[in-house]
């Protein structure tokens, strides 16, 4: 994945703030629950690690970006880092972890059944997995980085193939985040009007990634320039955990072995 990819939500890029706060919210939701041996799959920039490491006995992180893992290792030398593409979860033993965390990852996975099977395998008895993924009903345009986005029925159907005990709730925003979402949607729709031949849906994902990245970054920067106060003012408190509804932005899922 390219280092400038909008898929790696940044804590440093101001225009990413609404999405950064939304992603960070999931870590705060689990921070009081985490303990014991913890595995995070797809740690990204690693901004959730500071919360997790305080609560865990041991922490293992997996990511396909060696650059990201090298930076994390420099900050936290007691963390075990694994550089690999997943699934499977190679080199991890059965019944090894009390908790598995995987935020905004499963939508990137082609073999999601193997992914969940592996999570179940490495969890200890009564262990829990926390998974978030975007609600496809709130997607504005095709994201070529995502293999599949799920609606509420699809994500439940997927989980029940591997876990008998699970719950799917939603992370949603408020009037402030709704205002940002609407402005973003309107900006994207204006751009997509130029795509009269629906090229975004016909082009192979690999070829669409670079144009998508450029357009997405330009759009976020433009939204910041026009709505600086709104973009900067969005905080963790503007997102909350609720039962699934039409306002759900991300599914927040708890799966118990």
TIKENU-76331 format. One record per residue (C-alpha): x, y, z. Coordinates in nm, 3 decimals, m for minus. Example, Ala and Ser with C-alpha at 12.3 -4.5 7.8 and 13.67 -1.06 7.14 Angstrom:
{c1:1.230&c2:m0.450&c3:0.780}
{c1:1.367&c2:m0.106&c3:0.714}
END
This chain:
{c1:0.000&c2:0.000&c3:0.000}
{c1:0.133&c2:0.343&c3:m0.088}
{c1:0.249&c2:0.560&c3:0.199}
{c1:0.018&c2:0.846&c3:0.097}
{c1:m0.284&c2:0.619&c3:0.072}
{c1:m0.603&c2:0.762&c3:0.215}
{c1:m0.668&c2:0.406&c3:0.334}
{c1:m0.410&c2:0.460&c3:0.609}
{c1:m0.599&c2:0.715&c3:0.816}
{c1:m0.345&c2:0.959&c3:0.952}
{c1:m0.335&c2:1.123&c3:1.293}
{c1:m0.106&c2:1.390&c3:1.146}
{c1:m0.293&c2:1.501&c3:0.831}
{c1:m0.553&c2:1.759&c3:0.932}
{c1:m0.792&c2:1.679&c3:0.648}
{c1:m0.814&c2:1.319&c3:0.778}
{c1:m0.943&c2:1.430&c3:1.118}
{c1:m1.312&c2:1.328&c3:1.082}
{c1:m1.216&c2:0.975&c3:0.976}
{c1:m0.929&c2:0.956&c3:1.223}
{c1:m1.156&c2:1.039&c3:1.517}
{c1:m1.411&c2:0.785&c3:1.392}
{c1:m1.149&c2:0.511&c3:1.372}
{c1:m0.989&c2:0.603&c3:1.704}
{c1:m1.331&c2:0.581&c3:1.872}
{c1:m1.327&c2:0.202&c3:1.833}
{c1:m1.004&c2:0.177&c3:2.035}
{c1:m1.152&c2:0.383&c3:2.315}
{c1:m1.461&c2:0.162&c3:2.318}
{c1:m1.251&c2:m0.148&c3:2.389}
{c1:m0.980&c2:0.008&c3:2.605}
{c1:m1.151&c2:m0.083&c3:2.934}
{c1:m1.211&c2:m0.443&c3:2.826}
{c1:m0.868&c2:m0.543&c3:2.702}
{c1:m0.637&c2:m0.758&c3:2.915}
{c1:m0.406&c2:m1.057&c3:2.887}
{c1:m0.252&c2:m1.159&c3:2.555}
{c1:m0.369&c2:m0.939&c3:2.268}
{c1:m0.331&c2:m0.962&c3:1.890}
{c1:m0.400&c2:m0.671&c3:1.656}
{c1:m0.438&c2:m0.755&c3:1.288}
{c1:m0.379&c2:m0.460&c3:1.055}
{c1:m0.247&c2:m0.203&c3:1.301}
{c1:m0.201&c2:0.072&c3:1.043}
{c1:m0.018&c2:0.376&c3:1.174}
{c1:m0.043&c2:0.228&c3:1.522}
{c1:m0.228&c2:0.511&c3:1.693}
{c1:m0.440&c2:0.265&c3:1.892}
{c1:m0.140&c2:0.087&c3:2.039}
{c1:m0.085&c2:0.337&c3:2.321}
{c1:m0.430&c2:0.251&c3:2.455}
{c1:m0.400&c2:m0.125&c3:2.407}
{c1:m0.051&c2:m0.172&c3:2.548}
{c1:m0.150&c2:m0.019&c3:2.882}
{c1:m0.407&c2:m0.293&c3:2.937}
{c1:m0.239&c2:m0.599&c3:2.787}
{c1:0.003&c2:m0.852&c3:2.928}
{c1:0.153&c2:m0.903&c3:2.583}
{c1:0.080&c2:m0.744&c3:2.246}
{c1:0.142&c2:m0.886&c3:1.899}
{c1:0.070&c2:m0.680&c3:1.588}
{c1:0.046&c2:m0.790&c3:1.226}
{c1:0.062&c2:m0.565&c3:0.922}
{c1:0.168&c2:m0.596&c3:0.560}
{c1:0.360&c2:m0.267&c3:0.573}
{c1:0.716&c2:m0.318&c3:0.693}
{c1:0.763&c2:0.059&c3:0.709}
{c1:0.476&c2:0.088&c3:0.958}
{c1:0.601&c2:m0.201&c3:1.170}
{c1:0.955&c2:m0.062&c3:1.185}
{c1:0.822&c2:0.267&c3:1.321}
{c1:0.605&c2:0.088&c3:1.578}
{c1:0.896&c2:m0.129&c3:1.691}
{c1:1.109&c2:0.181&c3:1.754}
{c1:0.836&c2:0.326&c3:1.975}
{c1:0.748&c2:0.005&c3:2.159}
{c1:1.033&c2:m0.246&c3:2.172}
{c1:0.835&c2:m0.495&c3:2.382}
{c1:0.572&c2:m0.546&c3:2.113}
{c1:0.603&c2:m0.851&c3:1.889}
{c1:0.564&c2:m0.745&c3:1.525}
{c1:0.484&c2:m0.978&c3:1.237}
{c1:0.525&c2:m0.862&c3:0.879}
{c1:0.294&c2:m1.068&c3:0.659}
{c1:m0.010&c2:m1.074&c3:0.436}
{c1:m0.312&c2:m1.243&c3:0.589}
{c1:m0.490&c2:m1.481&c3:0.599}
{c1:m0.369&c2:m1.726&c3:0.721}
{c1:m0.224&c2:m1.612&c3:1.053}
{c1:0.104&c2:m1.789&c3:1.001}
{c1:0.331&c2:m1.872&c3:1.296}
{c1:0.055&c2:m1.815&c3:1.553}
{c1:m0.047&c2:m2.108&c3:1.773}
{c1:m0.399&c2:m2.224&c3:1.849}
{c1:m0.564&c2:m2.077&c3:2.160}
{c1:m0.299&c2:m1.806&c3:2.203}
{c1:m0.487&c2:m1.481&c3:2.258}
{c1:m0.744&c2:m1.345&c3:2.499}
{c1:m0.838&c2:m1.072&c3:2.252}
{c1:m0.804&c2:m1.017&c3:1.878}
{c1:m0.851&c2:m0.666&c3:1.738}
{c1:m0.902&c2:m0.600&c3:1.369}
{c1:m1.033&c2:m0.256&c3:1.279}
{c1:m1.113&c2:m0.162&c3:0.919}
{c1:m0.945&c2:m0.474&c3:0.778}
{c1:m1.199&c2:m0.740&c3:0.681}
{c1:m1.324&c2:m0.533&c3:0.386}
{c1:m0.973&c2:m0.575&c3:0.235}
{c1:m0.975&c2:m0.954&c3:0.269}
{c1:m1.063&c2:m1.176&c3:m0.027}
{c1:m1.102&c2:m1.495&c3:0.174}
{c1:m1.301&c2:m1.358&c3:0.466}
{c1:m1.408&c2:m1.707&c3:0.574}
{c1:m1.048&c2:m1.818&c3:0.619}
{c1:m0.977&c2:m1.490&c3:0.797}
{c1:m1.251&c2:m1.553&c3:1.054}
{c1:m1.159&c2:m1.920&c3:1.082}
{c1:m0.804&c2:m1.817&c3:1.172}
{c1:m0.923&c2:m1.562&c3:1.426}
{c1:m1.133&c2:m1.831&c3:1.591}
{c1:m0.835&c2:m2.068&c3:1.591}
{c1:m0.593&c2:m1.833&c3:1.767}
{c1:m0.843&c2:m1.713&c3:2.028}
{c1:m0.833&c2:m1.879&c3:2.368}
{c1:m1.156&c2:m2.041&c3:2.491}
{c1:m1.394&c2:m1.757&c3:2.585}
{c1:m1.165&c2:m1.513&c3:2.405}
{c1:m1.313&c2:m1.219&c3:2.216}
{c1:m1.251&c2:m1.059&c3:1.880}
{c1:m1.334&c2:m0.695&c3:1.807}
{c1:m1.391&c2:m0.613&c3:1.441}
{c1:m1.500&c2:m0.293&c3:1.269}
{c1:m1.580&c2:m0.247&c3:0.902}
{c1:m1.761&c2:0.020&c3:0.698}
{c1:m2.135&c2:m0.006&c3:0.645}
{c1:m2.172&c2:m0.043&c3:0.267}
{c1:m2.502&c2:0.147&c3:0.283}
{c1:m2.306&c2:0.463&c3:0.368}
{c1:m2.044&c2:0.423&c3:0.094}
{c1:m2.036&c2:0.720&c3:m0.142}
{c1:m1.818&c2:0.580&c3:m0.420}
{c1:m1.637&c2:0.261&c3:m0.508}
{c1:m1.321&c2:0.210&c3:m0.304}
{c1:m1.069&c2:0.004&c3:m0.507}
{c1:m0.876&c2:m0.085&c3:m0.191}
{c1:m1.176&c2:m0.278&c3:m0.060}
{c1:m1.238&c2:m0.630&c3:m0.183}
{c1:m1.590&c2:m0.631&c3:m0.036}
{c1:m1.795&c2:m0.397&c3:0.181}
{c1:m2.080&c2:m0.548&c3:0.381}
{c1:m2.433&c2:m0.450&c3:0.471}
{c1:m2.589&c2:m0.552&c3:0.802}
{c1:m2.735&c2:m0.880&c3:0.675}
{c1:m2.415&c2:m0.983&c3:0.497}
{c1:m2.187&c2:m0.924&c3:0.794}
{c1:m2.418&c2:m1.119&c3:1.025}
{c1:m2.440&c2:m1.407&c3:0.777}
{c1:m2.061&c2:m1.414&c3:0.750}
{c1:m2.004&c2:m1.424&c3:1.125}
{c1:m2.256&c2:m1.697&c3:1.197}
{c1:m2.057&c2:m1.935&c3:0.979}
{c1:m1.775&c2:m1.924&c3:1.236}
{c1:m1.904&c2:m1.789&c3:1.569}
{c1:m2.218&c2:m1.890&c3:1.756}
{c1:m2.182&c2:m1.598&c3:1.997}
{c1:m2.149&c2:m1.254&c3:1.838}
{c1:m2.308&c2:m0.910&c3:1.833}
{c1:m2.310&c2:m0.642&c3:1.563}
{c1:m2.368&c2:m0.282&c3:1.671}
{c1:m2.283&c2:0.043&c3:1.496}
{c1:m2.061&c2:0.347&c3:1.535}
{c1:m2.253&c2:0.656&c3:1.430}
{c1:m2.202&c2:1.030&c3:1.444}
{c1:m2.411&c2:1.335&c3:1.527}
{c1:m2.526&c2:1.654&c3:1.354}
{c1:m2.168&c2:1.775&c3:1.321}
{c1:m2.035&c2:1.458&c3:1.157}
{c1:m2.353&c2:1.433&c3:0.948}
{c1:m2.277&c2:1.779&c3:0.812}
{c1:m1.927&c2:1.669&c3:0.711}
{c1:m2.059&c2:1.346&c3:0.557}
{c1:m2.313&c2:1.542&c3:0.349}
{c1:m2.054&c2:1.791&c3:0.224}
{c1:m1.823&c2:1.503&c3:0.132}
{c1:m2.104&c2:1.318&c3:m0.044}
{c1:m2.206&c2:1.625&c3:m0.243}
{c1:m1.845&c2:1.691&c3:m0.348}
{c1:m1.794&c2:1.330&c3:m0.461}
{c1:m2.124&c2:1.323&c3:m0.648}
{c1:m2.033&c2:1.640&c3:m0.837}
{c1:m1.710&c2:1.472&c3:m0.944}
{c1:m1.882&c2:1.145&c3:m1.038}
{c1:m2.124&c2:1.326&c3:m1.270}
{c1:m1.829&c2:1.347&c3:m1.507}
{c1:m1.812&c2:0.966&c3:m1.514}
{c1:m2.099&c2:0.929&c3:m1.759}
{c1:m1.978&c2:0.587&c3:m1.875}
{c1:m1.955&c2:0.449&c3:m1.517}
{c1:m1.584&c2:0.381&c3:m1.558}
{c1:m1.534&c2:0.353&c3:m1.181}
{c1:m1.738&c2:0.032&c3:m1.182}
{c1:m1.581&c2:m0.114&c3:m1.497}
{c1:m1.213&c2:m0.046&c3:m1.431}
{c1:m1.008&c2:m0.318&c3:m1.254}
{c1:m0.933&c2:m0.219&c3:m0.897}
{c1:m0.555&c2:m0.218&c3:m0.955}
{c1:m0.586&c2:0.048&c3:m1.226}
{c1:m0.829&c2:0.257&c3:m1.026}
{c1:m0.619&c2:0.287&c3:m0.709}
{c1:m0.390&c2:0.572&c3:m0.816}
{c1:m0.666&c2:0.794&c3:m0.963}
{c1:m0.877&c2:0.719&c3:m0.655}
{c1:m0.597&c2:0.822&c3:m0.419}
{c1:m0.531&c2:1.147&c3:m0.600}
{c1:m0.900&c2:1.240&c3:m0.623}
{c1:m0.970&c2:1.141&c3:m0.262}
{c1:m0.678&c2:1.339&c3:m0.121}
{c1:m0.765&c2:1.645&c3:m0.330}
{c1:m1.126&c2:1.621&c3:m0.217}
{c1:m1.034&c2:1.597&c3:0.154}
{c1:m0.801&c2:1.895&c3:0.121}
{c1:m1.072&c2:2.096&c3:m0.056}
{c1:m1.324&c2:2.008&c3:0.215}
{c1:m1.076&c2:2.126&c3:0.476}
{c1:m1.015&c2:2.455&c3:0.297}
{c1:m1.387&c2:2.529&c3:0.267}
{c1:m1.491&c2:2.390&c3:0.608}
{c1:m1.183&c2:2.428&c3:0.828}
{c1:m1.373&c2:2.489&c3:1.151}
{c1:m1.600&c2:2.188&c3:1.096}
{c1:m1.317&c2:1.950&c3:1.004}
{c1:m1.102&c2:2.057&c3:1.299}
{c1:m1.385&c2:2.053&c3:1.552}
{c1:m1.484&c2:1.687&c3:1.512}
{c1:m1.372&c2:1.488&c3:1.815}
{c1:m1.413&c2:1.141&c3:1.969}
{c1:m1.726&c2:1.256&c3:2.152}
{c1:m1.900&c2:1.318&c3:1.820}
{c1:m1.910&c2:0.943&c3:1.758}
{c1:m2.096&c2:0.690&c3:1.970}
{c1:m2.177&c2:0.321&c3:1.990}
{c1:m2.541&c2:0.245&c3:1.914}
{c1:m2.759&c2:m0.038&c3:1.795}
{c1:m2.747&c2:m0.079&c3:1.418}
{c1:m2.957&c2:0.177&c3:1.230}
{c1:m2.963&c2:0.361&c3:0.899}
{c1:m2.714&c2:0.604&c3:1.057}
{c1:m2.448&c2:0.339&c3:1.121}
{c1:m2.115&c2:0.440&c3:0.966}
{c1:m1.908&c2:0.141&c3:1.080}
{c1:m2.017&c2:m0.194&c3:1.216}
{c1:m1.872&c2:m0.256&c3:1.562}
{c1:m1.863&c2:m0.632&c3:1.613}
{c1:m1.788&c2:m0.847&c3:1.916}
{c1:m1.727&c2:m1.218&c3:1.854}
{c1:m1.677&c2:m1.464&c3:2.139}
{c1:m1.521&c2:m1.808&c3:2.110}
END
